Every structure is written in structure tokens, then in C-alpha cells.
Amino acid sequence: MATKRTSRATSATRTTPTRSKHPIPPRARINRIPATEVFPVVEGGLWPAKATEGESFPVRATVFREGHDALNVEAVLIDPDGVEHMRETMYDIAPGLDRYEAWLMPDRPGDWTFRIDTWSDPYATWTHDAAVKIAAGTDVELMLEEGARLMERAATGRVLPSRAKKTPPPQAKGQDILREAAEILRDDTASVQHRLSAGLSTKVRSVFRETPLRDLWSYTRSYPLKVDRKKALFSSWYEIFPRSYGAHRDDEGNWVSGTLRDAAEHLPRIADMGFDVIYLTPIHPIGTTFRKGRNNTLEAGPQDPGSPYGIGSKEGGHDTIHPDLGTFADFDFFISQARELDMEVALDIALQCSPDHPWVKEHPEWFTTRADGTIAYAENPPKKYQDIYPLNFDNDPEGIYRAIKDVLITWIEHGVTLFRVDNPHTKPLAFWQRIIAEINASYPDVIFLAEAFTRPAMMRTLGAIGFQQSYTYFAWRTEKDEILEYFEEVAKETAHLMRPSFWPTTHDILTAQMTTGGPAIFAIRAVLAATGSPTWGIYSGYEFVENVQRPGFEEQIDNEKYEFRPRRWDQVDQYGIAHLLTLLNSARKRHPALQQLHCITVHPTTDDRLLCFSKHVPAQFSPTGEEDTVIVVVNLDPHNEVIGSVDIDLAKLGASVNYGTGGPVLEVVDELDGQEYSWGEHNFVRLNPIERTAHVLAVKPSSRR
Amino acid sequence: MATKRTSRATSATRTTPTRSKHPIPPRARINRIPATEVFPVVEGGLWPAKATEGESFPVRATVFREGHDALNVEAVLIDPDGVEHMRETMYDIAPGLDRYEAWLMPDRPGDWTFRIDTWSDPYATWTHDAAVKIAAGTDVELMLEEGARLMERAATGRVLPSRAKKTPPPQAKGQDILREAAEILRDDTASVQHRLSAGLSTKVRSVFRETPLRDLWSYTRSYPLKVDRKKALFSSWYEIFPRSYGAHRDDEGNWVSGTLRDAAEHLPRIADMGFDVIYLTPIHPIGTTFRKGRNNTLEAGPQDPGSPYGIGSKEGGHDTIHPDLGTFADFDFFISQARELDMEVALDIALQCSPDHPWVKEHPEWFTTRADGTIAYAENPPKKYQDIYPLNFDNDPEGIYRAIKDVLITWIEHGVTLFRVDNPHTKPLAFWQRIIAEINASYPDVIFLAEAFTRPAMMRTLGAIGFQQSYTYFAWRTEKDEILEYFEEVAKETAHLMRPSFWPTTHDILTAQMTTGGPAIFAIRAVLAATGSPTWGIYSGYEFVENVQRPGFEEQIDNEKYEFRPRRWDQVDQYGIAHLLTLLNSARKRHPALQQLHCITVHPTTDDRLLCFSKHVPAQFSPTGEEDTVIVVVNLDPHNEVIGSVDIDLAKLGASVNYGTGGPVLEVVDELDGQEYSWGEHNFVRLNPIERTAHVLAVKPSSRR
């Protein structure tokens, strides 16, 4: 807007020397045809909204004008080079409220922008007025002549008023079409209907659509979009404690740690399940001072390996590998093995130190010193965490910033492309905003996942200032209504601020609902997580339905944080969960609808335990060029069969529907067992914990029907 | 924020020469303790939010920080000279959602700003931690020593970190209090409880409240507020067609127009009813070409005076007075008479021309010329308004702008201080934004009222870009729920964008509900308008319960627009409406609660026809220094008695409540008949169209009870 207004003012000054000074600064001047309340805009445009390469997202604005003449609205997407990438007509989605929407899709990462163009549409005004007035026999010749003049003007591309921004006129062929229409409009030997039709023909409409006559063209300022690579939105994480892989007791009964090389042996199994991110909990040396024992006890025994979150010992800190796990060469090997399997490696970043961390001696100013001269350990009075020294980011922010930047770059240079950031909400947001921006400036592919389980404002804002992915409340949404409400919230209300990651469990989270219901509830939650969000994650051992809580805590007993947890991987198939994870990831990979966040529709069912939603990508925005629709139905009851009906709202579903003689027909195939069904508006469903607890129904493309 | 961040960066650069370049531009950097989602902010701060001298308004922000330390939030109001006028602590109004609120009040018109200050509150952190830890017997001496050090630091005003913005330390007396507390905190001969209490004493708290230690002090950018004079919010309009006053038939039966001097004779009566704005429909010469006759017929008879909205004849245009009404001397007399009665004069501005307007010949380029060379009249196909030529603001925007500015200044120089703008939504918003700003730059007291009855986005935006007052949907809100919802919407959701004006009828609006119900419905709607909004208006003749519609139209038959409507003012008291208007305006003048917009509370009743709400001003923001509360109860049924109960939510009412032995007691007096009642939580009410159809209950100040 600023640019345009300025140039307009300049030209007006030339032609109208007596123009009085405008009392409103240019950027605050309302447009000739205003677009307000633009979405997605974060903090008035100070921070970019989130978007992802290859995913369409909705743009909205409130647009209206004076009087009765027609207006037109376009959403314009501008690429990082400043080139107009896409221009989509916006449509009124809330008649009476003047709310317009279009969907845009960037095709590569970078700093994009979008804006809203508004203009007076003289052709739409004429088609409306001419049709009404000629039908009423009013001003017939006048309307036809005005139509002819409009065709002639459109052929030259001459917009009104003459000082408005211009666009090129139509190609020669389009000009001919318009001039011919003008001739017929003026041909008083022809019938009025024939003459009018010449101005309303498909050909003429098409010329106006291709090269509209944008009278009074104005546009908003450009709003920033940070477009991330596809994996920022669509990824399947698998979390491991590498030391557990290959951990065993030696002949004397002493624990021997697993290593990075042991863990690397499991990568093919994990890749086979379809996971594309392997997430390592911290791999650094672990302190011994106040080391925690099994089940978070205060006294560690000699066999207790300590929590990998108690980072730092005389062997090193955040830029060091625990000697028990191996060397940087082993780490590089792990990375290379993962890459061969098309997996990326995520590393845990827990910015805290054990009392034995080298920084404690080298940089006591990076911690808080108490009145008694000791360094403050973590506490939330009266709780104490004496094995952890939190960093104090305010004493020497520059020094600490450089040190952490160096740590991150160390791992990035060794091939880490994702960081799972532990408790980012206990560090200043200003720190995260700066370091993520600076890392991404040099390494634009690096993705930060915020592990913040805290209040909504902090969660949203961590996303808004830079984190590409965020843990969510998914694990605590257990009832049908709250699950669906949350799915819609993350897809529609907060998607421009944070990209959700759904985890049924983590090493820190085992909710009450997981403790009963056996394999069925693990299956139910996996289906919900894998289909409810394009990014999801599984904590190693999920396959074994590990479901016993430490008494009084919402986490597993014998938490892997404090001990080695070797698992019987030869028996991994016993509950069918590993197979289910494989099927889910396979469906996710083959269905663009499951790879995007925005287009979710909830469908009613006849039972409170029966949940149904669908995801959809229209052909225009599908990487395959074909529309894609997946309908998910889940029986939330892990104990009982539920029989009921699912009512599909076909208008909202998005999919092209075959209207057979017996009503609408959707041919669907269940991605979990290959069963095929014909679905319509009302569908009988029977789901139970034994045979099948969910449907993941892919709608067959209409072209194949 | 920008200022502070810049200065911080500068000082940091000096002390830390190796600081790496910050990748985020200063204004986009998130604060150390962030405040986001600030309200009221219009279009990201591009346009000022509305506020009024002497009215408090709510400011909100989402504020949170990392970790567990305490934060503090203040809303800061800055006057047009850049001086901090008010600083109010904000409180969490939605625990869990981190939403903070404070109320601010400007004391004069002008361009004000506000911002949100956030800081780390070391005293609040210490009081919390010390109380918890000492109670648990943990770190007792350490906590006491840290308290002592905090007292000492507060005495010097030394904030942390040292580069943070500073505030002056406490006065000498405050310093003494803090140092004395430090001594006791360290006195190991005293009991722990005694020592801790020294740090928590009222005196110490008071010093911290007066001169807080604002560690990590940061603040948002300043958001603009346009503060208008009090009448922009609180005014009582009375609309007249001056030509009807004194209009009569002469001896031959020919109509003789009333004059401005005739109308001036009625000013005392109107002032006696308590109205403070006299609004004149257009007083300019009226065209004869295509003049409309009685009841909007196409053919005017020789006796038909024409619509005052068909402006302009050979006698002049918008800057001219209709010769039948008088001269500028007569107009000046009218103004002076009004002023003597403490009334201001509002003039109708209808920016359109009759075909006979001088501009049509002088400036054909200010209109739209059709293909046949004629000037386009107003139409909304197939409807035609051949007596009206709309201005075309796009051909010569500068020329037309200057002409209209001259018109406005002409009337302002003659004493007009308010303009009722006819159909502003049929002219470009850019025009209004500019002309209102430019007029207000020279004449800051001039108030523009937008007569836009159209879709919400246009209505809101006309307010947002400059109109001080707006007509509303009030006349069409007739059911209890929709009335109360609308009252809350204008008070809480859109008050920063538009100031509502409630009119039960106008010369263009007579809704269906007014046509039955006789005087009762006129009374009901007057009570709702006068108490529901600080600005309201009455169209002359309301006193006579003129309630017959022109068939098929939502307006009066024999619309005064097209004919003289002399009224029998000697019989004005026959329905009691004039008396009611007087009582309502009197209550409005005496009760600050009815002069403000924001503080409205809805109370439940036992009947759908029984509506109750209250308005409240706390003592802090009351011009009298005393709190003021008014409870309004209306029986919406103009035909039947309603007996029911009104449940007053005392917590939300705001008023100080006397708790008697039988429960809470509010002594109230009905402003409409002087009856006194003792009200509590549940109140019996009997209202009917004969005795009383509403209560306007003033709560007596607690000091007088």
C-alpha cells in the first residue's frame, strides 16, 4: 500500500498543484476499496505467520466498498525474490459479514509475503445492471452502448481513473473477442437478447477473467510468511534412548551400556515402520553429583546410569558424546545409516547443567549464585532438583548465547537437522527467537520442536517466534468432543502460530487412560495421533504396550530416564502395534490429505464413543494432481464393541461424489486391512477391540471409479 | 519497545564488542517478558482506538514469562504531550490464559497513546519463595539473607540486570524502612517468624508498591488512542425538520413554510426535556426537477415542498440556506438561541445533488456521465432515484474534496459543531478518513455521526477511520436476548471502533414493533435507548406516538421528508412521552453510570419479556468521586403486565452492598417516579403498560445509607 499510495500522491501532485496536504500518513490511509482484518497476521505483522512448502493455507480479509458497484478481491502470494507466485480470487464465505477467503500454496521454503488486492469490477457491475435493466426494459440502448464501451476500454486495458495502477491489456486474440462483442452490442439490427448475450458470452467472460479490468486497484501492505520445508509439517518421529539399545549385564551382573552403533542396528526396523525422524534423547556425559537413581530416587546406585538430562561431567558438556555411547565417529556413522534409510536425526537440547558440567567452573556467571555463595539448583518451592543447575540467561546473555549457538552448530555440522528442545518455556523467549532465526539464516533446513507442556499463551508464542513444531495437549484430550475440538483448534485456529506434534506417550508422559485398555487403547491413540496431525511421534516401547505408571506420577514406572531399558525386540510383533504403526505411516505417506493440517472436517455419529473426521486435499493443491480424501472412524472404547452410524456431510467432505441411483456413493478402502466399502451419507459402522478398532478409509479417486 | 531495545543494543555494543548481529529487526524482537495480543488495537495500530475524556476503558494483554519467577504488568497511559498520565497494575482476568486487564482514563481530548510495561518482580518472587521454604524449614537463613539483600538493593533502586531501564529509588523514608527491614531479617537473635515478617510488613509492601524494583523492565510499542470530547460519547439528540415548525396554510389554503426563527421558538421546550443536541435535517435549497411528492410519489404537486435531501437549486447548494427558512442571520440567531440553552446544533450533510444543484453545471466532472451524455442519477437497478445525482468521487477527487471541505467549514464557522452524515457508506471511506482528520485538525470539537444502516464491516470501519458517533441496529433489536446481546456487543466488543447512538425511530425508520403497542412501546423503546447507550436520539413527533407506516415501507406514512408536518405542540403532553423523555434525560445527566459505555452487566430474570441490566462507574473513575450504579428493568410487552423476579448478580453489579441481617441490601430509588425500594439478590417486579413499564433504579451511594 505504502508504495502505491506514494506514487499516486506524486502523480497527483504534478497534475493538481493546489492539492492540500493529506492529514493521514500514507501507511495509515484506508484503501479506496478497503481490506481489513487480514488473516493470517501475527501481532500486526511483526512476526511471520507459518506456512509450509506444498501445503495450501487459507487467507482471509474483510472487504467491502461504498455503494452498489461490484468489487473483486484477490489474495496474492509473493515469493522470497519478490515475484508474484500466485493470485487467487477470494470469495465471500460469510455473506453479510463481507469476509473473503482464498487458499494459497508456496512451493519452496523461505521468507514469503502475501497481500490482498481489491478493485472495482466494472464488468461485473455491468453484467449485473445490464441483465436487470434490460429484463425490465429500462435504458436498453444505453446499457448496450455502455457494454460496448466497456469492451472497447477493456481491449486497451485502460483502467479508471487514469491514475490507478495499470495491468497489461489482453493479448491480441482477447482484444479481438472484446471488439467483436462491442460491435454486436451496437448492432441495432440484431435482437436485444442477442446483443446482450454478446457481452455475457463465455469467451468474453474468459477474457475478463484472464485480464481483468482492475479499476481503482489498491492493495494492502504485504504480510510476512515464514515458509518451512515440508518436514516441518509432515514427519513421523520415533524416540529412543540409544543407551538402552544393546544394553546388557555382563558376566558379573554389571550393566553394560548400549552404544550408538548398537542403536544404529535398529534403524532398519524403525525405518520399515515408516518413521522418518529418529529422535535421540541427550547423548552427552551425565553428572554424578546428586545423580538420580531408578524411579527418580535421590540416591543413585553404582549401577545407575543417571538421567541423560543431568548433562555434563568432567568428560564434557553439551558438545560432547557420552563415552559409553561412543565417539563422534560413531555418531557420524549413526547419521549416515539413518540417511541411507531416508531418516533424519533429531537431537534433544536440554539447556541445563549437572553440577559437574564444565560450564559451572568455567562460567559461574551463567548460573545464579545464591547469597551463601552456592550456585542455585532448579527448584519450584518446595520442590528441589539438586542435580540440575538452570542457566541464568540475564547475567551474560551474549556469552551464553554464543556458547549455545556453538553447541547447536557442532551438532548441525555433524548432520543433525532437527532439535527437540526440552522445556523451552523455562528460558527467555527472546533467546529462542534470536537463536532460531540465526541458526536458520545459515541452516534453513534445521527444525526446532518445542517440548513445552504449559499454558496456551506460552505454547502459541513459542511457535509464533520461531519453533517449527510444538508438542501439544493431544495426550490429555481423551473424550470425543474434546478430541475433535482440539483437532479443529490446531488445524484452524492456531495453525499459523504453531505446528502441532501428536504423541500418544513420551518417556515423560503416560496418561491414566493408557493404563487400562491394553493394546486396544494403544492402537486407538496411535490412529488418532497419526491421522489427526501431519506430525506425530512414538516413544520406543510403545510396541510393547508399556502401560504401568510410577505410583502418583503420569509417567512409566522404571522410567528409562534413570535406567537401562533393553527390550525384547524379537517379540515386538506380539501385540500387533508395530504392524499398526507401519500401516499408519504407510497410509500417511501415500495420502496427501494426511500430510496437511488445515482441511479437516468433523462428521457426526450416533455414539459418544464413535468419532469421525475426514481430511481432504483438492486436486489443485495435491502433489499428485488428484484430489485426496481420507475418512477416519475410531471407536474410543477400548473394552467394548460399538455399533452405530456415521453421517458424512458430503458438501463439507470435499471429495468428488458419484451419485448413483441409490444415492451418493463413495468407494472407500480401509488402509488398515484393505477392506472395501461403498459409503454414502449414512453409514453403518461396527468397531471393536478384537477385530478392528478404527477405519482409515481412503476415498478412491473419482477417475478410478 | 523500539526505543528501549535500541538503547539497550547501543549500551551492549559498548560493553560487549564481540556481540553478534541480531538477526531480528529491533521492533520485531520479542520482549524479555512479552506482552502480546494487546487490546484495544485497531488494524495492528494503524488507526487509533476510540476513547473519550473522562471515561475509563479497559486495556488488555496476554502476558507470561519463562520459568516460575513472578512478573508484574502495568498499563501506561500517555497524554498528547508525551507525558505519562496514568500507570495501573494489570490483573489476570482469565487464570490459565495469562490475560491481564487494567482500566485507564484520559482527562482531555487529543492524540493519546498507551503501552504495556512488563517486569520481573523480585519482591513478589521472594515473598512467595521465602514463605513456602521457611514454612517447610528449607534454606531458612539463606532466604532471610536473600530478603535482606533484596531490601538493600531496593533501597538503592538498583535493578537487574544493570543494563535494564532504571527508575528512581524510594524517598529517604522508604529507604529507611527497607534498610531497617534488612537489619531485622539478619537479626539472628530474633525468631525466624519475626525476621520473615519484617520483610513482609505492610510498610515494606507499601514501599515496593510505590517504587517497585522493576527488574528486566520492558515495554511494548505505544498504541494510538484518539480521545474525543465528552459529547462524542454522551449526548442526547433531538431531530427536527425546521420547516415544519410554524408551517401553516395561508388564507388561500397555500402552504407557508416554517422558518429557522419559528423553530428557534421551540428550543426552550426541547432543552427543557434535557436534549443537548438539536439536529436539523438539511436546510438547503431544494431542486424542482423530478421533485418527489407526498409519500415519495413521482409527481410533486405545486404545494409539495420537496425532500430536503434533494439538495440544490438555482438558489444555491450545500453552502446555502433555503430562502423559505431564512438567512444566515436567522441561522446565526438559531445557533445563538441554542447556545444560550446549552444546546449544540447538528447539521445534516447529505452529499448528493438535485439535478438543479449549481455543481451540476459548474462541475459536471463531479458526477458520472452516461454513454448518452446524461448525468447518471442514483439507482439500484431496477430502482431509480431520478431526483438525485450522486457525486462521483473518483473523477476529480481533489476538486470535490476541496468543495466539500469548504461547505463544512462554512457551517462550522457559523457555529455548527456536529454533522449527521447521511449515507456515508455510499461514499469512499478514504474520503471520510481524510476530511474528518483534516476538519478535526483545525476544529477538534467537531463531531461526525455516521448514518450508515448497512452491513457490520462498513459500520465498524466508518467508526474506526474517524466518525465519532454511529447509528446502530438498535431499532431492529426487539427481543430480550437480542437486545441484551447487542447492548453488550456495542459496549464491549466494538466500543473501541464505534460509539453507538440509539434511536427508537427516525424520519426514515418506523419498525413494525412501533406500530402496535401505542404509547407503551414508545415508552419502552425510549427507556431502552436512553439507558442502553450514552448517546441517543429522538425524532420530533415521538411525543405524539406517530406510529402509522406507509404501506409496504418501514417508515411513517406522510413522511415529513416530502411535506410539512406542523404538530399540535400545545397537546404534546397527552401521552406522557414528553414527560418520560424529560425524566430519562434528567437521570442521564445526574448519573455518570449512564454517561459511559463500557460497564454494563446483564442480570437474569424469570420472564422472557422482562429485561434487566445495570451500568456502573467505580468511585475512582466517577466525576463526583462517588461510585454510581443504575439498574434498569423493562417489561418488553406493551400489552400485558409481567410479574417476575430479577436476580441481581451482586458480584458483577459493581456497587458497594450493605449486608444487612436479612442478606445484602441495595437501597434504590426509581428515577421515573421517585419510588424507593430495598433490593437484594432476588427481587419481585411487577411492570405493566398502565402504571409503569420500566424501572430506572439508582442505587443510593453507600455513604448515604
HADDOCK unambig.tbl for C-alpha pairs under 7 A between the chains (distance, minus, plus):
assign (segid A and resid 19 and name CA) (segid B and resid 398 and name CA) 6.32 0.50 0.50
assign (segid A and resid 22 and name CA) (segid B and resid 434 and name CA) 6.75 0.50 0.50
assign (segid A and resid 23 and name CA) (segid B and resid 434 and name CA) 6.46 0.50 0.50
assign (segid A and resid 23 and name CA) (segid B and resid 437 and name CA) 6.19 0.50 0.50
assign (segid A and resid 23 and name CA) (segid B and resid 438 and name CA) 5.77 0.50 0.50
assign (segid A and resid 24 and name CA) (segid B and resid 434 and name CA) 6.65 0.50 0.50
assign (segid A and resid 28 and name CA) (segid B and resid 46 and name CA) 5.22 0.50 0.50
assign (segid A and resid 28 and name CA) (segid B and resid 47 and name CA) 6.52 0.50 0.50
assign (segid A and resid 29 and name CA) (segid B and resid 430 and name CA) 6.88 0.50 0.50
assign (segid A and resid 30 and name CA) (segid B and resid 429 and name CA) 6.96 0.50 0.50
assign (segid A and resid 30 and name CA) (segid B and resid 430 and name CA) 5.40 0.50 0.50
assign (segid A and resid 31 and name CA) (segid B and resid 430 and name CA) 6.23 0.50 0.50
assign (segid A and resid 32 and name CA) (segid B and resid 428 and name CA) 6.33 0.50 0.50
assign (segid A and resid 32 and name CA) (segid B and resid 429 and name CA) 6.86 0.50 0.50
assign (segid A and resid 32 and name CA) (segid B and resid 430 and name CA) 5.75 0.50 0.50
assign (segid A and resid 37 and name CA) (segid B and resid 43 and name CA) 6.64 0.50 0.50
assign (segid A and resid 43 and name CA) (segid B and resid 37 and name CA) 6.65 0.50 0.50
assign (segid A and resid 43 and name CA) (segid B and resid 44 and name CA) 6.93 0.50 0.50
assign (segid A and resid 44 and name CA) (segid B and resid 43 and name CA) 6.93 0.50 0.50
assign (segid A and resid 44 and name CA) (segid B and resid 44 and name CA) 4.15 0.50 0.50
assign (segid A and resid 46 and name CA) (segid B and resid 28 and name CA) 5.21 0.50 0.50
assign (segid A and resid 47 and name CA) (segid B and resid 28 and name CA) 6.51 0.50 0.50
assign (segid A and resid 64 and name CA) (segid B and resid 458 and name CA) 6.81 0.50 0.50
assign (segid A and resid 66 and name CA) (segid B and resid 425 and name CA) 5.04 0.50 0.50
assign (segid A and resid 66 and name CA) (segid B and resid 426 and name CA) 4.38 0.50 0.50
assign (segid A and resid 66 and name CA) (segid B and resid 427 and name CA) 5.34 0.50 0.50
assign (segid A and resid 66 and name CA) (segid B and resid 428 and name CA) 5.63 0.50 0.50
assign (segid A and resid 67 and name CA) (segid B and resid 425 and name CA) 6.56 0.50 0.50
assign (segid A and resid 67 and name CA) (segid B and resid 426 and name CA) 4.22 0.50 0.50
assign (segid A and resid 67 and name CA) (segid B and resid 427 and name CA) 6.89 0.50 0.50
assign (segid A and resid 96 and name CA) (segid B and resid 455 and name CA) 6.20 0.50 0.50
assign (segid A and resid 97 and name CA) (segid B and resid 455 and name CA) 6.69 0.50 0.50
assign (segid A and resid 97 and name CA) (segid B and resid 456 and name CA) 6.49 0.50 0.50
assign (segid A and resid 97 and name CA) (segid B and resid 457 and name CA) 6.44 0.50 0.50
assign (segid A and resid 98 and name CA) (segid B and resid 457 and name CA) 6.79 0.50 0.50
assign (segid A and resid 129 and name CA) (segid B and resid 381 and name CA) 6.13 0.50 0.50
assign (segid A and resid 132 and name CA) (segid B and resid 381 and name CA) 6.40 0.50 0.50
assign (segid A and resid 132 and name CA) (segid B and resid 382 and name CA) 6.37 0.50 0.50
assign (segid A and resid 133 and name CA) (segid B and resid 381 and name CA) 6.32 0.50 0.50
assign (segid A and resid 133 and name CA) (segid B and resid 382 and name CA) 5.85 0.50 0.50
assign (segid A and resid 142 and name CA) (segid B and resid 371 and name CA) 6.37 0.50 0.50
assign (segid A and resid 142 and name CA) (segid B and resid 372 and name CA) 6.55 0.50 0.50
assign (segid A and resid 145 and name CA) (segid B and resid 371 and name CA) 6.59 0.50 0.50
assign (segid A and resid 146 and name CA) (segid B and resid 371 and name CA) 5.81 0.50 0.50
assign (segid A and resid 161 and name CA) (segid B and resid 394 and name CA) 6.48 0.50 0.50
assign (segid A and resid 161 and name CA) (segid B and resid 395 and name CA) 6.52 0.50 0.50
assign (segid A and resid 371 and name CA) (segid B and resid 142 and name CA) 6.42 0.50 0.50
assign (segid A and resid 371 and name CA) (segid B and resid 145 and name CA) 6.61 0.50 0.50
assign (segid A and resid 371 and name CA) (segid B and resid 146 and name CA) 5.81 0.50 0.50
assign (segid A and resid 372 and name CA) (segid B and resid 142 and name CA) 6.54 0.50 0.50
assign (segid A and resid 381 and name CA) (segid B and resid 129 and name CA) 6.17 0.50 0.50
assign (segid A and resid 381 and name CA) (segid B and resid 132 and name CA) 6.44 0.50 0.50
assign (segid A and resid 381 and name CA) (segid B and resid 133 and name CA) 6.34 0.50 0.50
assign (segid A and resid 382 and name CA) (segid B and resid 132 and name CA) 6.39 0.50 0.50
assign (segid A and resid 382 and name CA) (segid B and resid 133 and name CA) 5.87 0.50 0.50
assign (segid A and resid 394 and name CA) (segid B and resid 161 and name CA) 6.49 0.50 0.50
assign (segid A and resid 395 and name CA) (segid B and resid 161 and name CA) 6.54 0.50 0.50
assign (segid A and resid 398 and name CA) (segid B and resid 19 and name CA) 6.26 0.50 0.50
assign (segid A and resid 425 and name CA) (segid B and resid 66 and name CA) 5.07 0.50 0.50
assign (segid A and resid 425 and name CA) (segid B and resid 67 and name CA) 6.57 0.50 0.50
assign (segid A and resid 426 and name CA) (segid B and resid 66 and name CA) 4.41 0.50 0.50
assign (segid A and resid 426 and name CA) (segid B and resid 67 and name CA) 4.23 0.50 0.50
assign (segid A and resid 427 and name CA) (segid B and resid 66 and name CA) 5.36 0.50 0.50
assign (segid A and resid 427 and name CA) (segid B and resid 67 and name CA) 6.88 0.50 0.50
assign (segid A and resid 428 and name CA) (segid B and resid 32 and name CA) 6.35 0.50 0.50
assign (segid A and resid 428 and name CA) (segid B and resid 66 and name CA) 5.61 0.50 0.50
assign (segid A and resid 429 and name CA) (segid B and resid 30 and name CA) 6.95 0.50 0.50
assign (segid A and resid 429 and name CA) (segid B and resid 32 and name CA) 6.87 0.50 0.50
assign (segid A and resid 430 and name CA) (segid B and resid 29 and name CA) 6.87 0.50 0.50
assign (segid A and resid 430 and name CA) (segid B and resid 30 and name CA) 5.39 0.50 0.50
assign (segid A and resid 430 and name CA) (segid B and resid 31 and name CA) 6.24 0.50 0.50
assign (segid A and resid 430 and name CA) (segid B and resid 32 and name CA) 5.78 0.50 0.50
assign (segid A and resid 434 and name CA) (segid B and resid 22 and name CA) 6.74 0.50 0.50
assign (segid A and resid 434 and name CA) (segid B and resid 23 and name CA) 6.45 0.50 0.50
assign (segid A and resid 434 and name CA) (segid B and resid 24 and name CA) 6.64 0.50 0.50
assign (segid A and resid 437 and name CA) (segid B and resid 23 and name CA) 6.18 0.50 0.50
assign (segid A and resid 438 and name CA) (segid B and resid 23 and name CA) 5.76 0.50 0.50
assign (segid A and resid 455 and name CA) (segid B and resid 96 and name CA) 6.24 0.50 0.50
assign (segid A and resid 455 and name CA) (segid B and resid 97 and name CA) 6.72 0.50 0.50
assign (segid A and resid 456 and name CA) (segid B and resid 97 and name CA) 6.51 0.50 0.50
assign (segid A and resid 457 and name CA) (segid B and resid 97 and name CA) 6.44 0.50 0.50
assign (segid A and resid 457 and name CA) (segid B and resid 98 and name CA) 6.80 0.50 0.50
assign (segid A and resid 458 and name CA) (segid B and resid 64 and name CA) 6.84 0.50 0.50
